[in-house]
Amino acid sequence: MRDAIMEVSRRAFCTGATAAALLELPPARLWAQHHAAGYDLVASTDRQRIMTAARNYLALKPATITSFPSDRTPGGLHDFFSEADYFWPNPANPNGPYINRDGQSNPNNFNDHRKAMIALSLQVPALTAAWLLTRERRYADHAAAHLRAWFITPETRMNTNLEYSQGVHGVTTGRNFGIIDTLHLVEVARAASHIAPAVMSSADQQALHTWFRDYLRWLKTSEKGIAEKKTLNNHAVCWALQAAEFARLIDDQQTRQEVAEQYKTVFMLDQLGTDGSFPKELARTKPYSYSIFNFDVAAMLCQSLRDSSENLYEFKLADGRGICKAAEFLYPYLKDKSSWPYKKDVEHFDSLPVRSPGLLFAGIECNQSQYLALWKTLNPDPSDAEIIRNYPVRQPLLWFPSQQRKKA
């Protein structure tokens, strides 16, 4: 199985005597074999890009939202603030409430806090991946410095809520849809699960966990958090991935079980079509982008929960709907965008596709070597800001079981 994943062009993946022998292994051992090979695949594919990025990031000091004050925020210096992407001045009333233009981002809205968080989500995972590959302490220490600045140090830490995210001028100071902004903390939390036990003091680890525990409580109990959990499209899946991964960091198994049930009883039933598409995303003005995005987030939710008692990759409804079906639907259009039979996105269509983390993990878990072959060819480092905004998992090396993490 390991050789089959590493040599993804071979048709022998999950076939023949080797696969037959592996299928006789206990599930836990088979999973370990799959993911050991997956780790090696990512390490060999991404080593150079990881090390190049990490060396560059060593020179960059932590910069939290407190470095970017805004005179437009209804909150304070430590409150995350952003303005809704698709809202614009009304030509009929330029000074009045903004109006919606779905799929068209307003470049004049305040985005500095989001940009700072995206920078964090780029730097900390890359530094952590470099540490996993080399065990050079400098990478782990610098990642930890970012974690302290954002979540521990009183002068620079962010408050544990998103009350003022994606507000709309003249309409509201914040919306539940803004919770998607902290999707960029998901891989930061994953990185922290590696870094904190290795290089941070007990006091710092406790403070870090307290931040994520408090934020998770806000996600689960606030008016905005509850509303976001109940949305009908990718926003709810993004809420679930955040809840699952933050709960993983603080060892909140009850929340992780709740999210697994939400995946099985809500997302697969209400969001996934019988053909594996996401009809609610296809109805948007950026159907290609949002279909890929929702697939990636749903697949990463399965991966986040993979080290719990249940394998959601194997879950499917009676009619066959499941994450493997979603991958099967999307794969041809990731391979050949020109075959996309639906309308093109109103913006940024030419910047897609990029390297889909869902494609990687579905390739491993759904036993599809062609997914892995395609994953290797796609761009892992997009430069289009809008694509980066909808691309929260960039270092899949961090997402394999802990027993497989080693010096490569």
Protein Blocks (a to p, Z undefined) as FASTA:
>chain_A
ZZmmmmmmbckgopajklmmmmmpcfklmmmmmmmmmmmmmmmmmmmmmmmmmmmmmmpc
cddfklmccfkbcbdfklccdddfkbccdfklmmlccdddehiacfkbcfklmmmmmmmm
mmmmmmmmmmmmnopaklmmmmmmmmmmmmmmmmlpccdbdfkgoiaehiagcdfklmmm
mmmmmmmmmmmmmmmmmmpcfklmmmmmmmmmmmmmmmmmmmklmmmmmpcblmlmmmmm
mmmmmmmmnopaklmmmmmmmmmmmmmmmmmcfkopafklmmpmblmlmmmmmmmmmmmm
mmmmmmmmbdfklgccfkopafklmmmmmmmmmmmmmlpmbdcdfbhklmpccddfklmm
mmmmnopaklmmmmmmpcfbdfbfklmmmombfblmlmgcfklgccZZ
